[in-house]
Amino acid sequence: MAYFKGQKEPVPEVETNVWSCTSDSCQGWMREAFSLDEKPKCPLCHSDMDKETRILPVIE
C-alpha cells in the first residue's frame, strides 16, 4: 500500500455493542466490554443507558 502526504493506513472498524445514554441532553456512551455493571448508569449525567450497536475502530 502506498502512503501519500503523511496519510496513515485506515483503521479497521467493526460492529460493537455499546451502552448509550437515554438522556436527550447527553451524548454519553461506552463500549459494553468496558462496563463493569450489568446495567450501567451514564458516567456523565447518571441517567439510564440502553444497549445499541455502533461501527467503531477495533481496539486490541
mmCIF file as Biopython writes it, N, C-alpha, C and O atoms, coordinates in Angstrom:
data_model
#
loop_
_atom_site.group_PDB
_atom_site.id
_atom_site.type_symbol
_atom_site.label_atom_id
_atom_site.label_alt_id
_atom_site.label_comp_id
_atom_site.label_asym_id
_atom_site.label_entity_id
_atom_site.label_seq_id
_atom_site.pdbx_PDB_ins_code
_atom_site.Cartn_x
_atom_site.Cartn_y
_atom_site.Cartn_z
_atom_site.occupancy
_atom_site.B_iso_or_equiv
_atom_site.auth_seq_id
_atom_site.auth_asym_id
_atom_site.pdbx_PDB_model_num
ATOM 1   N N  . MET A ? 1  ? 0.844   -1.185 0.000  1.0 0.0 1  A 1 
ATOM 2   C CA . MET A ? 1  ? 0.000   0.000  0.000  1.0 0.0 1  A 1 
ATOM 3   C C  . MET A ? 1  ? 0.882   1.239  0.000  1.0 0.0 1  A 1 
ATOM 4   O O  . MET A ? 1  ? 1.862   1.306  0.741  1.0 0.0 1  A 1 
ATOM 5   N N  . ALA A ? 2  ? 0.550   2.188  -0.800 1.0 0.0 2  A 1 
ATOM 6   C CA . ALA A ? 2  ? 1.311   3.429  -0.902 1.0 0.0 2  A 1 
ATOM 7   C C  . ALA A ? 2  ? 0.787   4.457  0.105  1.0 0.0 2  A 1 
ATOM 8   O O  . ALA A ? 2  ? -0.405  4.496  0.411  1.0 0.0 2  A 1 
ATOM 9   N N  . TYR A ? 3  ? 1.691   5.276  0.605  1.0 0.0 3  A 1 
ATOM 10  C CA . TYR A ? 3  ? 1.317   6.342  1.527  1.0 0.0 3  A 1 
ATOM 11  C C  . TYR A ? 3  ? 1.467   7.684  0.807  1.0 0.0 3  A 1 
ATOM 12  O O  . TYR A ? 3  ? 2.449   7.904  0.099  1.0 0.0 3  A 1 
ATOM 13  N N  . PHE A ? 4  ? 0.512   8.561  0.986  1.0 0.0 4  A 1 
ATOM 14  C CA . PHE A ? 4  ? 0.530   9.856  0.324  1.0 0.0 4  A 1 
ATOM 15  C C  . PHE A ? 4  ? 0.448   10.973 1.346  1.0 0.0 4  A 1 
ATOM 16  O O  . PHE A ? 4  ? -0.487  11.024 2.144  1.0 0.0 4  A 1 
ATOM 17  N N  . LYS A ? 5  ? 1.426   11.869 1.322  1.0 0.0 5  A 1 
ATOM 18  C CA . LYS A ? 5  ? 1.420   13.073 2.150  1.0 0.0 5  A 1 
ATOM 19  C C  . LYS A ? 5  ? 1.091   12.794 3.613  1.0 0.0 5  A 1 
ATOM 20  O O  . LYS A ? 5  ? 0.273   13.495 4.209  1.0 0.0 5  A 1 
ATOM 21  N N  . GLY A ? 6  ? 1.715   11.785 4.189  1.0 0.0 6  A 1 
ATOM 22  C CA . GLY A ? 6  ? 1.554   11.514 5.604  1.0 0.0 6  A 1 
ATOM 23  C C  . GLY A ? 6  ? 0.277   10.800 5.989  1.0 0.0 6  A 1 
ATOM 24  O O  . GLY A ? 6  ? 0.027   10.609 7.180  1.0 0.0 6  A 1 
ATOM 25  N N  . GLN A ? 7  ? -0.544  10.396 5.027  1.0 0.0 7  A 1 
ATOM 26  C CA . GLN A ? 7  ? -1.768  9.672  5.362  1.0 0.0 7  A 1 
ATOM 27  C C  . GLN A ? 7  ? -1.409  8.301  5.909  1.0 0.0 7  A 1 
ATOM 28  O O  . GLN A ? 7  ? -0.522  7.628  5.384  1.0 0.0 7  A 1 
ATOM 29  N N  . LYS A ? 8  ? -2.091  7.894  6.952  1.0 0.0 8  A 1 
ATOM 30  C CA . LYS A ? 8  ? -1.849  6.595  7.557  1.0 0.0 8  A 1 
ATOM 31  C C  . LYS A ? 8  ? -2.797  5.566  6.969  1.0 0.0 8  A 1 
ATOM 32  O O  . LYS A ? 8  ? -3.785  5.901  6.313  1.0 0.0 8  A 1 
ATOM 33  N N  . GLU A ? 9  ? -2.475  4.320  7.217  1.0 0.0 9  A 1 
ATOM 34  C CA . GLU A ? 9  ? -3.337  3.222  6.793  1.0 0.0 9  A 1 
ATOM 35  C C  . GLU A ? 9  ? -4.666  3.323  7.529  1.0 0.0 9  A 1 
ATOM 36  O O  . GLU A ? 9  ? -4.672  3.639  8.718  1.0 0.0 9  A 1 
ATOM 37  N N  . PRO A ? 10 ? -5.803  3.065  6.861  1.0 0.0 10 A 1 
ATOM 38  C CA . PRO A ? 10 ? -7.096  3.171  7.526  1.0 0.0 10 A 1 
ATOM 39  C C  . PRO A ? 10 ? -7.214  2.190  8.699  1.0 0.0 10 A 1 
ATOM 40  O O  . PRO A ? 10 ? -6.715  1.066  8.638  1.0 0.0 10 A 1 
ATOM 41  N N  . VAL A ? 11 ? -7.876  2.635  9.754  1.0 0.0 11 A 1 
ATOM 42  C CA . VAL A ? 11 ? -8.076  1.796  10.942 1.0 0.0 11 A 1 
ATOM 43  C C  . VAL A ? 11 ? -9.276  0.884  10.688 1.0 0.0 11 A 1 
ATOM 44  O O  . VAL A ? 11 ? -10.337 1.361  10.287 1.0 0.0 11 A 1 
ATOM 45  N N  . PRO A ? 12 ? -9.120  -0.429 10.917 1.0 0.0 12 A 1 
ATOM 46  C CA . PRO A ? 12 ? -10.260 -1.323 10.715 1.0 0.0 12 A 1 
ATOM 47  C C  . PRO A ? 12 ? -11.389 -1.016 11.701 1.0 0.0 12 A 1 
ATOM 48  O O  . PRO A ? 12 ? -11.138 -0.684 12.859 1.0 0.0 12 A 1 
ATOM 49  N N  . GLU A ? 13 ? -12.631 -1.130 11.231 1.0 0.0 13 A 1 
ATOM 50  C CA . GLU A ? 13 ? -13.797 -0.874 12.073 1.0 0.0 13 A 1 
ATOM 51  C C  . GLU A ? 13 ? -14.668 -2.119 12.118 1.0 0.0 13 A 1 
ATOM 52  O O  . GLU A ? 13 ? -14.657 -2.933 11.195 1.0 0.0 13 A 1 
ATOM 53  N N  . VAL A ? 14 ? -15.427 -2.258 13.210 1.0 0.0 14 A 1 
ATOM 54  C CA . VAL A ? 14 ? -16.270 -3.429 13.402 1.0 0.0 14 A 1 
ATOM 55  C C  . VAL A ? 14 ? -17.534 -3.016 14.165 1.0 0.0 14 A 1 
ATOM 56  O O  . VAL A ? 14 ? -17.517 -2.048 14.925 1.0 0.0 14 A 1 
ATOM 57  N N  . GLU A ? 15 ? -18.632 -3.760 13.955 1.0 0.0 15 A 1 
ATOM 58  C CA . GLU A ? 15 ? -19.844 -3.519 14.746 1.0 0.0 15 A 1 
ATOM 59  C C  . GLU A ? 15 ? -19.536 -3.840 16.198 1.0 0.0 15 A 1 
ATOM 60  O O  . GLU A ? 15 ? -19.010 -4.909 16.504 1.0 0.0 15 A 1 
ATOM 61  N N  . THR A ? 16 ? -19.864 -2.914 17.095 1.0 0.0 16 A 1 
ATOM 62  C CA . THR A ? 16 ? -19.512 -3.043 18.503 1.0 0.0 16 A 1 
ATOM 63  C C  . THR A ? 16 ? -20.742 -2.754 19.360 1.0 0.0 16 A 1 
ATOM 64  O O  . THR A ? 16 ? -21.458 -1.783 19.113 1.0 0.0 16 A 1 
ATOM 65  N N  . ASN A ? 17 ? -20.987 -3.590 20.362 1.0 0.0 17 A 1 
ATOM 66  C CA . ASN A ? 17 ? -22.071 -3.344 21.312 1.0 0.0 17 A 1 
ATOM 67  C C  . ASN A ? 17 ? -21.638 -2.246 22.274 1.0 0.0 17 A 1 
ATOM 68  O O  . ASN A ? 17 ? -20.545 -2.292 22.837 1.0 0.0 17 A 1 
ATOM 69  N N  . VAL A ? 18 ? -22.512 -1.258 22.452 1.0 0.0 18 A 1 
ATOM 70  C CA . VAL A ? 18 ? -22.226 -0.141 23.349 1.0 0.0 18 A 1 
ATOM 71  C C  . VAL A ? 18 ? -23.432 0.138  24.236 1.0 0.0 18 A 1 
ATOM 72  O O  . VAL A ? 18 ? -24.554 -0.269 23.933 1.0 0.0 18 A 1 
ATOM 73  N N  . TRP A ? 19 ? -23.181 0.836  25.331 1.0 0.0 19 A 1 
ATOM 74  C CA . TRP A ? 19 ? -24.239 1.403  26.166 1.0 0.0 19 A 1 
ATOM 75  C C  . TRP A ? 19 ? -24.333 2.868  25.792 1.0 0.0 19 A 1 
ATOM 76  O O  . TRP A ? 19 ? -23.320 3.566  25.749 1.0 0.0 19 A 1 
ATOM 77  N N  . SER A ? 20 ? -25.554 3.346  25.518 1.0 0.0 20 A 1 
ATOM 78  C CA . SER A ? 20 ? -25.769 4.730  25.108 1.0 0.0 20 A 1 
ATOM 79  C C  . SER A ? 20 ? -26.721 5.404  26.095 1.0 0.0 20 A 1 
ATOM 80  O O  . SER A ? 20 ? -27.726 4.816  26.497 1.0 0.0 20 A 1 
ATOM 81  N N  . CYS A ? 21 ? -26.401 6.632  26.482 1.0 0.0 21 A 1 
ATOM 82  C CA . CYS A ? 21 ? -27.223 7.382  27.435 1.0 0.0 21 A 1 
ATOM 83  C C  . CYS A ? 21 ? -28.608 7.645  26.843 1.0 0.0 21 A 1 
ATOM 84  O O  . CYS A ? 21 ? -28.733 7.958  25.660 1.0 0.0 21 A 1 
ATOM 85  N N  . THR A ? 22 ? -29.648 7.514  27.673 1.0 0.0 22 A 1 
ATOM 86  C CA . THR A ? 22 ? -31.024 7.728  27.234 1.0 0.0 22 A 1 
ATOM 87  C C  . THR A ? 22 ? -31.449 9.197  27.316 1.0 0.0 22 A 1 
ATOM 88  O O  . THR A ? 22 ? -32.500 9.562  26.788 1.0 0.0 22 A 1 
ATOM 89  N N  . SER A ? 23 ? -30.653 10.038 27.967 1.0 0.0 23 A 1 
ATOM 90  C CA . SER A ? 23 ? -30.989 11.458 28.105 1.0 0.0 23 A 1 
ATOM 91  C C  . SER A ? 23 ? -30.787 12.189 26.783 1.0 0.0 23 A 1 
ATOM 92  O O  . SER A ? 23 ? -29.750 12.032 26.139 1.0 0.0 23 A 1 
ATOM 93  N N  . ASP A ? 24 ? -31.772 12.986 26.374 1.0 0.0 24 A 1 
ATOM 94  C CA . ASP A ? 24 ? -31.685 13.750 25.130 1.0 0.0 24 A 1 
ATOM 95  C C  . ASP A ? 24 ? -30.597 14.822 25.177 1.0 0.0 24 A 1 
ATOM 96  O O  . ASP A ? 24 ? -30.089 15.242 24.137 1.0 0.0 24 A 1 
ATOM 97  N N  . SER A ? 25 ? -30.244 15.260 26.377 1.0 0.0 25 A 1 
ATOM 98  C CA . SER A ? 25 ? -29.265 16.339 26.512 1.0 0.0 25 A 1 
ATOM 99  C C  . SER A ? 25 ? -27.840 15.817 26.732 1.0 0.0 25 A 1 
ATOM 100 O O  . SER A ? 25 ? -26.928 16.610 26.964 1.0 0.0 25 A 1 
ATOM 101 N N  . CYS A ? 26 ? -27.635 14.490 26.663 1.0 0.0 26 A 1 
ATOM 102 C CA . CYS A ? 26 ? -26.314 13.905 26.921 1.0 0.0 26 A 1 
ATOM 103 C C  . CYS A ? 26 ? -25.902 13.024 25.745 1.0 0.0 26 A 1 
ATOM 104 O O  . CYS A ? 26 ? -26.724 12.292 25.193 1.0 0.0 26 A 1 
ATOM 105 N N  . GLN A ? 27 ? -24.656 13.095 25.374 1.0 0.0 27 A 1 
ATOM 106 C CA . GLN A ? 27 ? -24.114 12.287 24.281 1.0 0.0 27 A 1 
ATOM 107 C C  . GLN A ? 27 ? -23.279 11.108 24.797 1.0 0.0 27 A 1 
ATOM 108 O O  . GLN A ? 27 ? -22.543 10.494 24.025 1.0 0.0 27 A 1 
ATOM 109 N N  . GLY A ? 28 ? -23.386 10.782 26.098 1.0 0.0 28 A 1 
ATOM 110 C CA . GLY A ? 28 ? -22.551 9.754  26.712 1.0 0.0 28 A 1 
ATOM 111 C C  . GLY A ? 28 ? -22.794 8.357  26.157 1.0 0.0 28 A 1 
ATOM 112 O O  . GLY A ? 28 ? -23.928 7.979  25.862 1.0 0.0 28 A 1 
ATOM 113 N N  . TRP A ? 29 ? -21.709 7.596  26.019 1.0 0.0 29 A 1 
ATOM 114 C CA . TRP A ? 29 ? -21.791 6.200  25.614 1.0 0.0 29 A 1 
ATOM 115 C C  . TRP A ? 29 ? -20.491 5.511  26.023 1.0 0.0 29 A 1 
ATOM 116 O O  . TRP A ? 29 ? -19.477 6.172  26.249 1.0 0.0 29 A 1 
ATOM 117 N N  . MET A ? 30 ? -20.523 4.188  26.115 1.0 0.0 30 A 1 
ATOM 118 C CA . MET A ? 30 ? -19.311 3.414  26.407 1.0 0.0 30 A 1 
ATOM 119 C C  . MET A ? 30 ? -19.422 2.038  25.774 1.0 0.0 30 A 1 
ATOM 120 O O  . MET A ? 30 ? -20.520 1.509  25.599 1.0 0.0 30 A 1 
ATOM 121 N N  . ARG A ? 31 ? -18.288 1.469  25.436 1.0 0.0 31 A 1 
ATOM 122 C CA . ARG A ? 31 ? -18.275 0.115  24.894 1.0 0.0 31 A 1 
ATOM 123 C C  . ARG A ? 31 ? -18.764 -0.853 25.970 1.0 0.0 31 A 1 
ATOM 124 O O  . ARG A ? 31 ? -18.405 -0.727 27.141 1.0 0.0 31 A 1 
ATOM 125 N N  . GLU A ? 32 ? -19.581 -1.813 25.563 1.0 0.0 32 A 1 
ATOM 126 C CA . GLU A ? 32 ? -20.112 -2.801 26.504 1.0 0.0 32 A 1 
ATOM 127 C C  . GLU A ? 32 ? -18.972 -3.551 27.196 1.0 0.0 32 A 1 
ATOM 128 O O  . GLU A ? 32 ? -19.071 -3.868 28.381 1.0 0.0 32 A 1 
ATOM 129 N N  . ALA A ? 33 ? -17.902 -3.835 26.474 1.0 0.0 33 A 1 
ATOM 130 C CA . ALA A ? 33 ? -16.776 -4.579 27.035 1.0 0.0 33 A 1 
ATOM 131 C C  . ALA A ? 33 ? -16.066 -3.815 28.158 1.0 0.0 33 A 1 
ATOM 132 O O  . ALA A ? 33 ? -15.374 -4.427 28.971 1.0 0.0 33 A 1 
ATOM 133 N N  . PHE A ? 34 ? -16.227 -2.492 28.213 1.0 0.0 34 A 1 
ATOM 134 C CA . PHE A ? 34 ? -15.559 -1.685 29.230 1.0 0.0 34 A 1 
ATOM 135 C C  . PHE A ? 34 ? -16.456 -1.380 30.426 1.0 0.0 34 A 1 
ATOM 136 O O  . PHE A ? 34 ? -16.043 -0.671 31.344 1.0 0.0 34 A 1 
ATOM 137 N N  . SER A ? 35 ? -17.672 -1.905 30.423 1.0 0.0 35 A 1 
ATOM 138 C CA . SER A ? 35 ? -18.602 -1.672 31.519 1.0 0.0 35 A 1 
ATOM 139 C C  . SER A ? 35 ? -18.449 -2.767 32.575 1.0 0.0 35 A 1 
ATOM 140 O O  . SER A ? 35 ? -18.352 -3.949 32.247 1.0 0.0 35 A 1 
ATOM 141 N N  . LEU A ? 36 ? -18.428 -2.368 33.823 1.0 0.0 36 A 1 
ATOM 142 C CA . LEU A ? 36 ? -18.333 -3.339 34.911 1.0 0.0 36 A 1 
ATOM 143 C C  . LEU A ? 36 ? -19.704 -3.735 35.440 1.0 0.0 36 A 1 
ATOM 144 O O  . LEU A ? 36 ? -19.824 -4.739 36.142 1.0 0.0 36 A 1 
ATOM 145 N N  . ASP A ? 37 ? -20.746 -2.961 35.116 1.0 0.0 37 A 1 
ATOM 146 C CA . ASP A ? 37 ? -22.088 -3.214 35.612 1.0 0.0 37 A 1 
ATOM 147 C C  . ASP A ? 37 ? -22.940 -3.896 34.551 1.0 0.0 37 A 1 
ATOM 148 O O  . ASP A ? 37 ? -22.712 -3.729 33.353 1.0 0.0 37 A 1 
ATOM 149 N N  . GLU A ? 38 ? -23.937 -4.677 35.013 1.0 0.0 38 A 1 
ATOM 150 C CA . GLU A ? 38 ? -24.857 -5.326 34.084 1.0 0.0 38 A 1 
ATOM 151 C C  . GLU A ? 38 ? -25.736 -4.315 33.368 1.0 0.0 38 A 1 
ATOM 152 O O  . GLU A ? 38 ? -26.017 -4.474 32.180 1.0 0.0 38 A 1 
ATOM 153 N N  . LYS A ? 39 ? -26.170 -3.285 34.067 1.0 0.0 39 A 1 
ATOM 154 C CA . LYS A ? 39 ? -26.994 -2.200 33.513 1.0 0.0 39 A 1 
ATOM 155 C C  . LYS A ? 39 ? -26.429 -0.893 34.070 1.0 0.0 39 A 1 
ATOM 156 O O  . LYS A ? 39 ? -26.917 -0.391 35.083 1.0 0.0 39 A 1 
ATOM 157 N N  . PRO A ? 40 ? -25.399 -0.336 33.413 1.0 0.0 40 A 1 
ATOM 158 C CA . PRO A ? 40 ? -24.708 0.840  33.960 1.0 0.0 40 A 1 
ATOM 159 C C  . PRO A ? 40 ? -25.535 2.122  33.867 1.0 0.0 40 A 1 
ATOM 160 O O  . PRO A ? 40 ? -26.465 2.225  33.066 1.0 0.0 40 A 1 
ATOM 161 N N  . LYS A ? 41 ? -25.181 3.076  34.691 1.0 0.0 41 A 1 
ATOM 162 C CA . LYS A ? 41 ? -25.690 4.447  34.613 1.0 0.0 41 A 1 
ATOM 163 C C  . LYS A ? 41 ? -24.669 5.263  33.834 1.0 0.0 41 A 1 
ATOM 164 O O  . LYS A ? 41 ? -23.482 4.939  33.833 1.0 0.0 41 A 1 
ATOM 165 N N  . CYS A ? 42 ? -25.123 6.311  33.178 1.0 0.0 42 A 1 
ATOM 166 C CA . CYS A ? 42 ? -24.235 7.167  32.409 1.0 0.0 42 A 1 
ATOM 167 C C  . CYS A ? 42 ? -23.196 7.800  33.343 1.0 0.0 42 A 1 
ATOM 168 O O  . CYS A ? 42 ? -23.569 8.390  34.358 1.0 0.0 42 A 1 
ATOM 169 N N  . PRO A ? 43 ? -21.910 7.690  33.023 1.0 0.0 43 A 1 
ATOM 170 C CA . PRO A ? 43 ? -20.890 8.290  33.886 1.0 0.0 43 A 1 
ATOM 171 C C  . PRO A ? 43 ? -20.880 9.820  33.835 1.0 0.0 43 A 1 
ATOM 172 O O  . PRO A ? 43 ? -20.277 10.463 34.694 1.0 0.0 43 A 1 
ATOM 173 N N  . LEU A ? 44 ? -21.542 10.405 32.836 1.0 0.0 44 A 1 
ATOM 174 C CA . LEU A ? 44 ? -21.561 11.861 32.699 1.0 0.0 44 A 1 
ATOM 175 C C  . LEU A ? 44 ? -22.738 12.503 33.416 1.0 0.0 44 A 1 
ATOM 176 O O  . LEU A ? 44 ? -22.571 13.498 34.121 1.0 0.0 44 A 1 
ATOM 177 N N  . CYS A ? 45 ? -23.953 11.924 33.237 1.0 0.0 45 A 1 
ATOM 178 C CA . CYS A ? 45 ? -25.146 12.566 33.807 1.0 0.0 45 A 1 
ATOM 179 C C  . CYS A ? 45 ? -25.942 11.639 34.735 1.0 0.0 45 A 1 
ATOM 180 O O  . CYS A ? 45 ? -26.937 12.065 35.321 1.0 0.0 45 A 1 
ATOM 181 N N  . HIS A ? 46 ? -25.520 10.395 34.871 1.0 0.0 46 A 1 
ATOM 182 C CA . HIS A ? 46 ? -26.129 9.396  35.768 1.0 0.0 46 A 1 
ATOM 183 C C  . HIS A ? 46 ? -27.529 8.963  35.332 1.0 0.0 46 A 1 
ATOM 184 O O  . HIS A ? 46 ? -28.290 8.450  36.154 1.0 0.0 46 A 1 
ATOM 185 N N  . SER A ? 47 ? -27.889 9.156  34.055 1.0 0.0 47 A 1 
ATOM 186 C CA . SER A ? 47 ? -29.158 8.651  33.524 1.0 0.0 47 A 1 
ATOM 187 C C  . SER A ? 47 ? -29.008 7.174  33.185 1.0 0.0 47 A 1 
ATOM 188 O O  . SER A ? 47 ? -27.901 6.636  33.181 1.0 0.0 47 A 1 
ATOM 189 N N  . ASP A ? 48 ? -30.151 6.515  32.897 1.0 0.0 48 A 1 
ATOM 190 C CA . ASP A ? 48 ? -30.115 5.128  32.456 1.0 0.0 48 A 1 
ATOM 191 C C  . ASP A ? 48 ? -29.450 5.046  31.085 1.0 0.0 48 A 1 
ATOM 192 O O  . ASP A ? 48 ? -29.382 6.030  30.349 1.0 0.0 48 A 1 
ATOM 193 N N  . MET A ? 49 ? -28.961 3.846  30.760 1.0 0.0 49 A 1 
ATOM 194 C CA . MET A ? 49 ? -28.333 3.619  29.464 1.0 0.0 49 A 1 
ATOM 195 C C  . MET A ? 49 ? -28.996 2.420  28.796 1.0 0.0 49 A 1 
ATOM 196 O O  . MET A ? 49 ? -29.444 1.493  29.472 1.0 0.0 49 A 1 
ATOM 197 N N  . ASP A ? 50 ? -29.058 2.442  27.458 1.0 0.0 50 A 1 
ATOM 198 C CA . ASP A ? 50 ? -29.609 1.343  26.664 1.0 0.0 50 A 1 
ATOM 199 C C  . ASP A ? 50 ? -28.523 0.790  25.759 1.0 0.0 50 A 1 
ATOM 200 O O  . ASP A ? 50 ? -27.605 1.503  25.354 1.0 0.0 50 A 1 
ATOM 201 N N  . LYS A ? 51 ? -28.645 -0.506 25.447 1.0 0.0 51 A 1 
ATOM 202 C CA . LYS A ? 51 ? -27.700 -1.131 24.526 1.0 0.0 51 A 1 
ATOM 203 C C  . LYS A ? 51 ? -28.017 -0.723 23.091 1.0 0.0 51 A 1 
ATOM 204 O O  . LYS A ? 51 ? -29.178 -0.579 22.710 1.0 0.0 51 A 1 
ATOM 205 N N  . GLU A ? 52 ? -26.956 -0.541 22.306 1.0 0.0 52 A 1 
ATOM 206 C CA . GLU A ? 52 ? -27.090 -0.329 20.872 1.0 0.0 52 A 1 
ATOM 207 C C  . GLU A ? 52 ? -25.803 -0.796 20.211 1.0 0.0 52 A 1 
ATOM 208 O O  . GLU A ? 52 ? -24.844 -1.158 20.892 1.0 0.0 52 A 1 
ATOM 209 N N  . THR A ? 53 ? -25.785 -0.787 18.889 1.0 0.0 53 A 1 
ATOM 210 C CA . THR A ? 53 ? -24.610 -1.200 18.133 1.0 0.0 53 A 1 
ATOM 211 C C  . THR A ? 53 ? -24.094 -0.030 17.319 1.0 0.0 53 A 1 
ATOM 212 O O  . THR A ? 53 ? -24.872 0.695  16.698 1.0 0.0 53 A 1 
ATOM 213 N N  . ARG A ? 54 ? -22.775 0.154  17.321 1.0 0.0 54 A 1 
ATOM 214 C CA . ARG A ? 54 ? -22.144 1.215  16.537 1.0 0.0 54 A 1 
ATOM 215 C C  . ARG A ? 54 ? -20.955 0.620  15.775 1.0 0.0 54 A 1 
ATOM 216 O O  . ARG A ? 54 ? -20.386 -0.393 16.179 1.0 0.0 54 A 1 
ATOM 217 N N  . ILE A ? 55 ? -20.597 1.264  14.677 1.0 0.0 55 A 1 
ATOM 218 C CA . ILE A ? 55 ? -19.401 0.886  13.936 1.0 0.0 55 A 1 
ATOM 219 C C  . ILE A ? 55 ? -18.254 1.710  14.509 1.0 0.0 55 A 1 
ATOM 220 O O  . ILE A ? 55 ? -18.226 2.933  14.369 1.0 0.0 55 A 1 
ATOM 221 N N  . LEU A ? 56 ? -17.296 1.022  15.163 1.0 0.0 56 A 1 
ATOM 222 C CA . LEU A ? 56 ? -16.191 1.693  15.851 1.0 0.0 56 A 1 
ATOM 223 C C  . LEU A ? 56 ? -14.856 1.082  15.450 1.0 0.0 56 A 1 
ATOM 224 O O  . LEU A ? 56 ? -14.805 -0.058 14.989 1.0 0.0 56 A 1 
ATOM 225 N N  . PRO A ? 57 ? -13.774 1.837  15.624 1.0 0.0 57 A 1 
ATOM 226 C CA . PRO A ? 57 ? -12.446 1.280  15.357 1.0 0.0 57 A 1 
ATOM 227 C C  . PRO A ? 57 ? -12.168 0.091  16.294 1.0 0.0 57 A 1 
ATOM 228 O O  . PRO A ? 57 ? -12.610 0.069  17.442 1.0 0.0 57 A 1 
ATOM 229 N N  . VAL A ? 58 ? -11.431 -0.881 15.777 1.0 0.0 58 A 1 
ATOM 230 C CA . VAL A ? 58 ? -11.069 -2.064 16.551 1.0 0.0 58 A 1 
ATOM 231 C C  . VAL A ? 58 ? -10.052 -1.662 17.615 1.0 0.0 58 A 1 
ATOM 232 O O  . VAL A ? 58 ? -9.104  -0.930 17.334 1.0 0.0 58 A 1 
ATOM 233 N N  . ILE A ? 59 ? -10.258 -2.147 18.840 1.0 0.0 59 A 1 
ATOM 234 C CA . ILE A ? 59 ? -9.289  -1.945 19.917 1.0 0.0 59 A 1 
ATOM 235 C C  . ILE A ? 59 ? -8.710  -3.316 20.252 1.0 0.0 59 A 1 
ATOM 236 O O  . ILE A ? 59 ? -9.445  -4.262 20.535 1.0 0.0 59 A 1 
ATOM 237 N N  . GLU A ? 60 ? -7.405  -3.405 20.217 1.0 0.0 60 A 1 
ATOM 238 C CA . GLU A ? 60 ? -6.754  -4.695 20.502 1.0 0.0 60 A 1 
ATOM 239 C C  . GLU A ? 60 ? -6.337  -4.789 21.938 1.0 0.0 60 A 1 
ATOM 240 O O  . GLU A ? 60 ? -5.776  -5.803 22.352 1.0 0.0 60 A 1 
#
